[in-house]
């Protein structure tokens, strides 16, 4: 039988939202907190945007006057704040099963052991992922290699210092797509072609103007509402409104949906079309003692928004715990 270790609060995900919640809970006097992360480092998505010479600052510190920073620097700042607390950090630990009613998580850690953690309250800060071509519904054709998602591209560019394409085509026109176009150009690729199923880019004018310092992608709005990927072993182009556009790689960007698979696994209510968690009130989910924060709530939000949202959720969790018969010390969060 697997032994179960108990905490006041468990947090699934060590990105900006999860770390924000952990820090705020600690400042509010919650003594027993663990944060669980499947990767080998803290910081979530920002940690994949490496700081390097000639690199691009793609994360904005709105709380510091709108200063753009490297994602890696922001992730290190988050880590520095977290290690000042007594929060237990579990890296390389994958949550493989949840018992929502008993508030028990079953983890597989980097030692390839199963462990059970239970808690009085659990915060889901699992973030979001990009929709697949099939989920978008307007992408068709073959499935050759060199069709990547943003995180896969970042691992190649910043993690392995490889440029996987020279003539890129980007599907998705929000801020992520334009940031990817700039990163590819800075790495040595040509200006990208960006396509989407809308007449004008979803990325705002001032954001596009910022990324013009590195790249001037050619945007093609998709009035026909469909695009076909061409290529057998490797991608060679796309068919777009009857036009064959050549490329040697595709990046599928943006259009984020919550990572709600764990919630579904535990029978926590999820809106199946949008994959968004059903929030009953003040970040509380359908099962008592379960909460959500950050991009798990749906939509696209920057790292700073997620961090401060995590702090707001911590207030709700603290109120929930204060109404339970436990011997906890509470104090006001320092701003």
ZAKOL-529080 format. One record per residue (C-alpha): residue number from 1; residue in three letters; x, y, z. Coordinates in nm, 2 decimals. Each point is the difference from the previous one (the first is absolute). Layout:
REM ZAKOL-529080
+-----+-----+--------+--------+--------+
!   n ! res !      x !      y !      z !
+-----+-----+--------+--------+--------+
! NUM ! ALA !      X !      Y !      Z !
...
+-----+-----+--------+--------+--------+
***
This chain:
REM ZAKOL-529080
+-----+-----+--------+--------+--------+
!   n ! res !      x !      y !      z !
+-----+-----+--------+--------+--------+
!   1 ! UNK !   0.00 !   0.00 !   0.00 !
!   2 ! UNK !   0.14 !   0.34 !  -0.09 !
!   3 ! UNK !   0.04 !   0.24 !   0.29 !
!   4 ! UNK !  -0.17 !   0.34 !  -0.02 !
!   5 ! UNK !   0.16 !   0.32 !   0.11 !
!   6 ! UNK !  -0.24 !   0.28 !   0.09 !
!   7 ! UNK !   0.03 !   0.38 !  -0.06 !
!   8 ! UNK !  -0.21 !   0.30 !   0.06 !
!   9 ! UNK !   0.02 !   0.10 !  -0.37 !
!  10 ! UNK !   0.12 !  -0.18 !  -0.31 !
!  11 ! UNK !   0.07 !   0.19 !  -0.32 !
!  12 ! UNK !   0.02 !  -0.18 !  -0.34 !
!  13 ! UNK !   0.23 !   0.20 !  -0.23 !
!  14 ! UNK !   0.30 !   0.23 !   0.08 !
!  15 ! UNK !  -0.05 !   0.26 !  -0.27 !
!  16 ! UNK !  -0.07 !   0.37 !   0.09 !
!  17 ! UNK !  -0.36 !  -0.07 !   0.13 !
!  18 ! UNK !   0.10 !  -0.30 !   0.22 !
!  19 ! UNK !   0.30 !   0.18 !   0.14 !
!  20 ! UNK !  -0.20 !   0.32 !   0.06 !
!  21 ! UNK !  -0.25 !  -0.21 !   0.20 !
!  22 ! UNK !   0.27 !  -0.18 !   0.20 !
!  23 ! UNK !   0.17 !   0.33 !   0.09 !
!  24 ! UNK !  -0.32 !   0.17 !   0.10 !
!  25 ! UNK !  -0.12 !  -0.30 !   0.21 !
!  26 ! UNK !   0.33 !  -0.01 !   0.18 !
!  27 ! UNK !  -0.02 !   0.37 !   0.08 !
!  28 ! UNK !  -0.35 !  -0.05 !   0.13 !
!  29 ! UNK !   0.13 !  -0.25 !   0.26 !
!  30 ! UNK !  -0.09 !  -0.33 !  -0.16 !
!  31 ! UNK !   0.27 !  -0.23 !   0.14 !
!  32 ! UNK !  -0.01 !  -0.32 !  -0.21 !
!  33 ! UNK !   0.01 !   0.06 !  -0.38 !
!  34 ! UNK !   0.13 !  -0.21 !  -0.29 !
!  35 ! UNK !   0.03 !   0.10 !  -0.36 !
!  36 ! UNK !   0.02 !  -0.28 !  -0.26 !
!  37 ! UNK !   0.17 !   0.05 !  -0.34 !
!  38 ! UNK !   0.05 !  -0.27 !  -0.27 !
!  39 ! UNK !   0.30 !   0.18 !  -0.15 !
!  40 ! UNK !   0.35 !   0.02 !   0.14 !
!  41 ! UNK !  -0.01 !   0.38 !   0.07 !
!  42 ! UNK !  -0.23 !   0.27 !   0.13 !
!  43 ! UNK !  -0.16 !   0.28 !  -0.19 !
!  44 ! UNK !  -0.23 !  -0.17 !  -0.25 !
!  45 ! UNK !  -0.01 !   0.13 !  -0.36 !
!  46 ! UNK !   0.22 !   0.31 !   0.07 !
!  47 ! UNK !   0.29 !  -0.24 !   0.09 !
!  48 ! UNK !   0.01 !  -0.12 !  -0.36 !
!  49 ! UNK !   0.07 !   0.35 !  -0.14 !
!  50 ! UNK !   0.38 !   0.00 !   0.05 !
!  51 ! UNK !   0.21 !   0.31 !   0.06 !
!  52 ! UNK !   0.27 !   0.03 !  -0.27 !
!  53 ! UNK !   0.19 !   0.25 !  -0.20 !
!  54 ! UNK !  -0.22 !   0.13 !  -0.28 !
!  55 ! UNK !  -0.31 !  -0.15 !   0.17 !
!  56 ! UNK !  -0.34 !   0.16 !   0.03 !
!  57 ! UNK !  -0.16 !   0.11 !   0.32 !
!  58 ! UNK !  -0.36 !  -0.13 !  -0.04 !
!  59 ! UNK !  -0.13 !   0.03 !   0.36 !
!  60 ! UNK !  -0.12 !   0.34 !   0.14 !
!  61 ! UNK !   0.03 !   0.09 !   0.36 !
!  62 ! UNK !  -0.31 !   0.22 !   0.03 !
!  63 ! UNK !   0.06 !   0.03 !   0.37 !
!  64 ! UNK !   0.34 !   0.15 !  -0.08 !
!  65 ! UNK !  -0.11 !   0.27 !  -0.24 !
!  66 ! UNK !  -0.06 !  -0.22 !  -0.30 !
!  67 ! UNK !   0.37 !  -0.11 !  -0.04 !
!  68 ! UNK !   0.05 !  -0.29 !  -0.24 !
!  69 ! UNK !   0.22 !  -0.28 !   0.13 !
!  70 ! UNK !   0.12 !  -0.34 !  -0.10 !
!  71 ! UNK !  -0.22 !  -0.28 !   0.11 !
!  72 ! UNK !   0.29 !  -0.18 !   0.16 !
!  73 ! UNK !   0.07 !   0.31 !   0.22 !
!  74 ! UNK !  -0.36 !   0.02 !   0.10 !
!  75 ! UNK !   0.00 !  -0.37 !   0.09 !
!  76 ! UNK !   0.31 !   0.05 !   0.22 !
!  77 ! UNK !  -0.17 !   0.29 !   0.17 !
!  78 ! UNK !  -0.29 !  -0.23 !   0.08 !
!  79 ! UNK !   0.23 !  -0.27 !   0.13 !
!  80 ! UNK !   0.19 !   0.25 !   0.22 !
!  81 ! UNK !  -0.33 !   0.11 !   0.17 !
!  82 ! UNK !  -0.12 !  -0.36 !   0.05 !
!  83 ! UNK !   0.32 !  -0.13 !   0.16 !
!  84 ! UNK !  -0.03 !   0.27 !   0.27 !
!  85 ! UNK !  -0.31 !  -0.19 !   0.13 !
!  86 ! UNK !  -0.02 !  -0.34 !   0.16 !
!  87 ! UNK !  -0.21 !  -0.14 !  -0.29 !
!  88 ! UNK !   0.10 !  -0.36 !  -0.08 !
!  89 ! UNK !   0.10 !  -0.02 !  -0.37 !
!  90 ! UNK !  -0.06 !  -0.33 !  -0.19 !
!  91 ! UNK !   0.17 !   0.02 !  -0.34 !
!  92 ! UNK !  -0.02 !  -0.28 !  -0.26 !
!  93 ! UNK !  -0.32 !  -0.12 !   0.16 !
!  94 ! UNK !  -0.29 !  -0.09 !  -0.22 !
!  95 ! UNK !  -0.36 !  -0.02 !   0.14 !
!  96 ! UNK !  -0.14 !  -0.31 !  -0.16 !
!  97 ! UNK !  -0.32 !  -0.04 !   0.20 !
!  98 ! UNK !  -0.23 !   0.21 !   0.23 !
!  99 ! UNK !  -0.27 !  -0.09 !   0.25 !
! 100 ! UNK !  -0.20 !   0.32 !  -0.01 !
! 101 ! UNK !  -0.23 !  -0.07 !   0.30 !
! 102 ! UNK !   0.28 !  -0.12 !   0.23 !
! 103 ! UNK !   0.25 !   0.27 !  -0.14 !
! 104 ! UNK !   0.27 !  -0.26 !  -0.07 !
! 105 ! UNK !   0.26 !   0.03 !  -0.28 !
! 106 ! UNK !   0.20 !  -0.30 !  -0.12 !
! 107 ! UNK !   0.34 !   0.11 !  -0.13 !
! 108 ! UNK !   0.28 !  -0.17 !  -0.19 !
! 109 ! UNK !   0.33 !   0.17 !   0.09 !
! 110 ! UNK !   0.34 !   0.00 !  -0.16 !
! 111 ! UNK !   0.10 !  -0.30 !   0.20 !
! 112 ! UNK !  -0.28 !  -0.19 !  -0.18 !
! 113 ! UNK !  -0.19 !  -0.05 !   0.32 !
! 114 ! UNK !  -0.37 !   0.05 !   0.06 !
! 115 ! UNK !  -0.09 !   0.22 !   0.30 !
! 116 ! UNK !  -0.33 !   0.13 !   0.13 !
! 117 ! UNK !  -0.05 !   0.36 !   0.12 !
! 118 ! UNK !  -0.32 !   0.12 !   0.16 !
! 119 ! UNK !  -0.11 !   0.36 !   0.10 !
! 120 ! UNK !  -0.27 !   0.21 !   0.15 !
! 121 ! UNK !   0.00 !   0.20 !  -0.32 !
! 122 ! UNK !   0.14 !  -0.05 !  -0.35 !
! 123 ! UNK !   0.08 !   0.27 !  -0.26 !
! 124 ! UNK !   0.02 !  -0.10 !  -0.36 !
! 125 ! UNK !   0.25 !   0.22 !  -0.18 !
! 126 ! UNK !   0.07 !  -0.23 !  -0.29 !
! 127 ! UNK !  -0.01 !   0.28 !  -0.27 !
! 128 ! UNK !  -0.11 !  -0.05 !  -0.35 !
! 129 ! UNK !   0.11 !  -0.15 !  -0.33 !
! 130 ! UNK !  -0.04 !   0.09 !  -0.37 !
! 131 ! UNK !  -0.28 !  -0.16 !  -0.19 !
! 132 ! UNK !   0.10 !  -0.27 !  -0.24 !
! 133 ! UNK !  -0.07 !   0.03 !  -0.37 !
! 134 ! UNK !  -0.29 !  -0.24 !   0.04 !
! 135 ! UNK !  -0.15 !   0.20 !   0.29 !
! 136 ! UNK !   0.01 !   0.32 !  -0.20 !
! 137 ! UNK !  -0.22 !  -0.16 !  -0.26 !
! 138 ! UNK !   0.12 !   0.20 !  -0.31 !
! 139 ! UNK !   0.34 !  -0.17 !  -0.05 !
! 140 ! UNK !   0.01 !  -0.30 !  -0.23 !
! 141 ! UNK !   0.26 !  -0.20 !  -0.20 !
! 142 ! UNK !   0.28 !  -0.24 !   0.09 !
! 143 ! UNK !   0.20 !  -0.02 !   0.32 !
! 144 ! UNK !   0.37 !   0.03 !  -0.11 !
! 145 ! UNK !   0.29 !   0.09 !   0.23 !
! 146 ! UNK !   0.10 !   0.36 !   0.07 !
! 147 ! UNK !  -0.35 !   0.09 !   0.11 !
! 148 ! UNK !   0.07 !   0.13 !   0.35 !
! 149 ! UNK !  -0.17 !   0.16 !   0.29 !
! 150 ! UNK !   0.15 !   0.31 !   0.17 !
! 151 ! UNK !   0.15 !  -0.19 !   0.30 !
! 152 ! UNK !   0.16 !  -0.26 !  -0.24 !
! 153 ! UNK !   0.15 !   0.28 !  -0.20 !
! 154 ! UNK !   0.14 !   0.17 !   0.31 !
! 155 ! UNK !   0.16 !  -0.32 !   0.11 !
! 156 ! UNK !   0.18 !  -0.02 !  -0.33 !
! 157 ! UNK !   0.10 !   0.37 !  -0.03 !
! 158 ! UNK !   0.09 !   0.08 !   0.36 !
! 159 ! UNK !   0.05 !  -0.35 !   0.15 !
! 160 ! UNK !   0.20 !  -0.16 !  -0.27 !
! 161 ! UNK !   0.11 !   0.30 !  -0.21 !
! 162 ! UNK !  -0.15 !  -0.15 !  -0.32 !
! 163 ! UNK !  -0.18 !   0.19 !  -0.27 !
! 164 ! UNK !  -0.26 !  -0.25 !  -0.13 !
! 165 ! UNK !  -0.11 !   0.21 !  -0.30 !
! 166 ! UNK !   0.12 !   0.28 !  -0.22 !
! 167 ! UNK !  -0.32 !   0.10 !  -0.17 !
! 168 ! UNK !  -0.27 !  -0.03 !   0.27 !
! 169 ! UNK !  -0.37 !   0.02 !  -0.02 !
! 170 ! UNK !  -0.19 !   0.08 !   0.32 !
! 171 ! UNK !  -0.36 !  -0.10 !   0.06 !
! 172 ! UNK !  -0.15 !   0.24 !   0.25 !
! 173 ! UNK !   0.02 !   0.38 !   0.02 !
! 174 ! UNK !  -0.03 !   0.09 !   0.37 !
! 175 ! UNK !   0.30 !   0.13 !   0.19 !
! 176 ! UNK !   0.16 !  -0.34 !   0.03 !
! 177 ! UNK !   0.01 !  -0.04 !  -0.38 !
! 178 ! UNK !   0.18 !   0.34 !  -0.04 !
! 179 ! UNK !   0.24 !  -0.07 !   0.28 !
! 180 ! UNK !   0.09 !  -0.33 !  -0.17 !
! 181 ! UNK !   0.05 !   0.18 !  -0.34 !
! 182 ! UNK !   0.24 !   0.24 !   0.18 !
! 183 ! UNK !   0.19 !  -0.29 !   0.17 !
! 184 ! UNK !   0.04 !  -0.19 !  -0.32 !
! 185 ! UNK !   0.13 !   0.31 !  -0.19 !
! 186 ! UNK !   0.25 !   0.07 !   0.28 !
! 187 ! UNK !   0.12 !  -0.36 !  -0.02 !
! 188 ! UNK !   0.07 !   0.03 !  -0.37 !
! 189 ! UNK !  -0.32 !  -0.09 !  -0.18 !
! 190 ! UNK !  -0.17 !   0.22 !  -0.26 !
! 191 ! UNK !  -0.31 !   0.21 !   0.08 !
! 192 ! UNK !  -0.29 !  -0.24 !   0.07 !
! 193 ! UNK !  -0.33 !  -0.01 !  -0.17 !
! 194 ! UNK !  -0.29 !   0.01 !   0.25 !
! 195 ! UNK !  -0.34 !  -0.14 !  -0.08 !
! 196 ! UNK !  -0.32 !  -0.01 !   0.20 !
! 197 ! UNK !  -0.37 !  -0.04 !  -0.05 !
! 198 ! UNK !  -0.08 !   0.37 !   0.04 !
! 199 ! UNK !   0.04 !   0.30 !  -0.23 !
! 200 ! UNK !   0.25 !   0.19 !   0.23 !
! 201 ! UNK !   0.26 !  -0.12 !   0.26 !
! 202 ! UNK !  -0.13 !  -0.07 !   0.35 !
! 203 ! UNK !   0.32 !   0.15 !   0.14 !
! 204 ! UNK !  -0.04 !   0.37 !   0.10 !
! 205 ! UNK !   0.15 !   0.28 !  -0.20 !
! 206 ! UNK !   0.25 !   0.11 !   0.27 !
! 207 ! UNK !   0.12 !  -0.36 !   0.06 !
! 208 ! UNK !   0.05 !  -0.05 !  -0.38 !
! 209 ! UNK !   0.19 !   0.33 !   0.00 !
! 210 ! UNK !   0.23 !  -0.12 !   0.28 !
! 211 ! UNK !   0.09 !  -0.33 !  -0.18 !
! 212 ! UNK !   0.06 !   0.20 !  -0.33 !
! 213 ! UNK !   0.34 !   0.08 !   0.15 !
! 214 ! UNK !   0.10 !  -0.36 !  -0.08 !
! 215 ! UNK !  -0.24 !  -0.13 !  -0.27 !
! 216 ! UNK !  -0.26 !   0.12 !  -0.25 !
! 217 ! UNK !  -0.21 !  -0.31 !  -0.07 !
! 218 ! UNK !  -0.24 !  -0.01 !  -0.29 !
! 219 ! UNK !  -0.36 !  -0.05 !   0.12 !
! 220 ! UNK !  -0.26 !  -0.18 !  -0.20 !
! 221 ! UNK !  -0.36 !   0.00 !   0.13 !
! 222 ! UNK !  -0.19 !  -0.32 !  -0.06 !
! 223 ! UNK !  -0.34 !   0.09 !  -0.16 !
! 224 ! UNK !  -0.05 !  -0.36 !  -0.12 !
! 225 ! UNK !   0.02 !  -0.13 !   0.36 !
! 226 ! UNK !   0.21 !  -0.30 !  -0.10 !
! 227 ! UNK !   0.37 !  -0.08 !  -0.06 !
! 228 ! UNK !   0.16 !  -0.32 !  -0.12 !
! 229 ! UNK !   0.35 !  -0.11 !   0.11 !
! 230 ! UNK !   0.20 !  -0.14 !  -0.28 !
! 231 ! UNK !   0.29 !  -0.25 !   0.03 !
! 232 ! UNK !   0.07 !  -0.37 !   0.04 !
! 233 ! UNK !   0.31 !  -0.06 !   0.21 !
! 234 ! UNK !   0.05 !   0.37 !   0.07 !
! 235 ! UNK !  -0.21 !   0.31 !  -0.04 !
! 236 ! UNK !   0.04 !   0.18 !  -0.33 !
! 237 ! UNK !  -0.27 !   0.26 !   0.01 !
! 238 ! UNK !  -0.37 !   0.07 !   0.05 !
! 239 ! UNK !  -0.29 !   0.04 !  -0.24 !
! 240 ! UNK !  -0.17 !   0.33 !   0.09 !
! 241 ! UNK !  -0.30 !   0.13 !  -0.20 !
! 242 ! UNK !   0.12 !  -0.18 !  -0.31 !
! 243 ! UNK !   0.36 !   0.13 !   0.05 !
! 244 ! UNK !   0.29 !  -0.24 !   0.07 !
! 245 ! UNK !   0.22 !   0.18 !   0.26 !
! 246 ! UNK !   0.34 !  -0.17 !   0.04 !
! 247 ! UNK !   0.17 !  -0.04 !   0.33 !
! 248 ! UNK !   0.24 !  -0.24 !   0.17 !
! 249 ! UNK !  -0.17 !   0.00 !   0.34 !
! 250 ! UNK !  -0.32 !   0.10 !   0.18 !
! 251 ! UNK !  -0.06 !   0.12 !   0.35 !
! 252 ! UNK !  -0.35 !  -0.03 !   0.14 !
! 253 ! UNK !  -0.04 !   0.29 !   0.24 !
! 254 ! UNK !  -0.24 !   0.14 !   0.25 !
! 255 ! UNK !  -0.37 !  -0.09 !   0.05 !
! 256 ! UNK !   0.05 !  -0.13 !   0.36 !
! 257 ! UNK !  -0.23 !  -0.24 !   0.18 !
! 258 ! UNK !   0.03 !  -0.10 !   0.37 !
! 259 ! UNK !   0.19 !  -0.31 !   0.10 !
! 260 ! UNK !  -0.31 !  -0.15 !   0.16 !
! 261 ! UNK !   0.07 !  -0.37 !  -0.05 !
! 262 ! UNK !   0.07 !  -0.06 !   0.37 !
! 263 ! UNK !  -0.33 !   0.17 !   0.09 !
! 264 ! UNK !  -0.19 !  -0.23 !  -0.24 !
! 265 ! UNK !   0.19 !  -0.29 !   0.15 !
! 266 ! UNK !  -0.14 !   0.09 !   0.34 !
! 267 ! UNK !  -0.35 !   0.08 !  -0.11 !
! 268 ! UNK !   0.04 !   0.36 !   0.07 !
! 269 ! UNK !  -0.24 !   0.19 !  -0.23 !
! 270 ! UNK !   0.14 !   0.12 !  -0.33 !
! 271 ! UNK !  -0.17 !   0.17 !  -0.29 !
! 272 ! UNK !   0.08 !  -0.25 !  -0.27 !
! 273 ! UNK !  -0.01 !   0.23 !  -0.30 !
! 274 ! UNK !   0.24 !   0.27 !   0.14 !
! 275 ! UNK !   0.18 !  -0.24 !   0.24 !
! 276 ! UNK !  -0.04 !   0.27 !   0.27 !
! 277 ! UNK !  -0.05 !  -0.10 !   0.36 !
! 278 ! UNK !  -0.34 !   0.08 !   0.14 !
! 279 ! UNK !   0.06 !   0.27 !   0.27 !
! 280 ! UNK !  -0.28 !   0.01 !   0.26 !
! 281 ! UNK !   0.11 !   0.31 !   0.18 !
! 282 ! UNK !   0.33 !   0.19 !   0.07 !
! 283 ! UNK !   0.23 !  -0.25 !  -0.18 !
! 284 ! UNK !  -0.17 !  -0.29 !   0.18 !
! 285 ! UNK !  -0.07 !  -0.31 !  -0.21 !
! 286 ! UNK !  -0.29 !  -0.25 !   0.01 !
! 287 ! UNK !   0.17 !  -0.21 !   0.27 !
! 288 ! UNK !   0.04 !   0.16 !   0.34 !
! 289 ! UNK !   0.35 !   0.10 !   0.08 !
! 290 ! UNK !   0.12 !   0.02 !  -0.36 !
! 291 ! UNK !   0.10 !   0.32 !  -0.17 !
! 292 ! UNK !   0.15 !   0.12 !  -0.33 !
! 293 ! UNK !   0.22 !   0.29 !  -0.10 !
! 294 ! UNK !   0.19 !   0.14 !  -0.30 !
! 295 ! UNK !  -0.06 !  -0.11 !  -0.35 !
! 296 ! UNK !  -0.20 !  -0.30 !   0.12 !
! 297 ! UNK !  -0.28 !   0.24 !   0.04 !
! 298 ! UNK !  -0.01 !   0.04 !  -0.38 !
! 299 ! UNK !   0.12 !   0.26 !  -0.25 !
! 300 ! UNK !   0.35 !   0.14 !  -0.05 !
! 301 ! UNK !   0.17 !   0.19 !   0.28 !
! 302 ! UNK !   0.36 !   0.11 !   0.04 !
! 303 ! UNK !   0.23 !  -0.12 !   0.27 !
! 304 ! UNK !  -0.05 !   0.30 !   0.23 !
! 305 ! UNK !  -0.38 !  -0.03 !  -0.01 !
! 306 ! UNK !   0.03 !  -0.37 !   0.09 !
! 307 ! UNK !   0.24 !   0.08 !   0.29 !
! 308 ! UNK !  -0.24 !   0.26 !   0.15 !
! 309 ! UNK !  -0.30 !  -0.22 !  -0.07 !
! 310 ! UNK !   0.17 !  -0.27 !   0.21 !
! 311 ! UNK !   0.03 !   0.24 !   0.28 !
! 312 ! UNK !  -0.37 !   0.08 !  -0.02 !
! 313 ! UNK !  -0.09 !  -0.36 !   0.00 !
! 314 ! UNK !   0.21 !  -0.05 !   0.32 !
! 315 ! UNK !  -0.23 !   0.25 !   0.17 !
! 316 ! UNK !  -0.30 !  -0.22 !  -0.08 !
! 317 ! UNK !   0.18 !  -0.31 !   0.11 !
! 318 ! UNK !   0.10 !   0.16 !   0.33 !
! 319 ! UNK !  -0.36 !   0.09 !   0.06 !
! 320 ! UNK !  -0.11 !  -0.35 !  -0.07 !
! 321 ! UNK !   0.26 !  -0.15 !   0.23 !
! 322 ! UNK !  -0.09 !   0.25 !   0.28 !
! 323 ! UNK !  -0.35 !  -0.15 !   0.01 !
! 324 ! UNK !   0.14 !  -0.36 !   0.05 !
! 325 ! UNK !   0.07 !  -0.14 !   0.35 !
! 326 ! UNK !   0.38 !   0.02 !  -0.02 !
! 327 ! UNK !   0.27 !   0.16 !   0.21 !
! 328 ! UNK !   0.14 !   0.25 !  -0.24 !
! 329 ! UNK !   0.15 !   0.34 !   0.04 !
! 330 ! UNK !  -0.11 !   0.27 !  -0.23 !
! 331 ! UNK !   0.14 !   0.34 !  -0.07 !
! 332 ! UNK !  -0.05 !   0.27 !  -0.26 !
! 333 ! UNK !   0.19 !  -0.04 !  -0.32 !
! 334 ! UNK !   0.28 !   0.26 !  -0.05 !
! 335 ! UNK !  -0.04 !   0.20 !  -0.32 !
+-----+-----+--------+--------+--------+
***
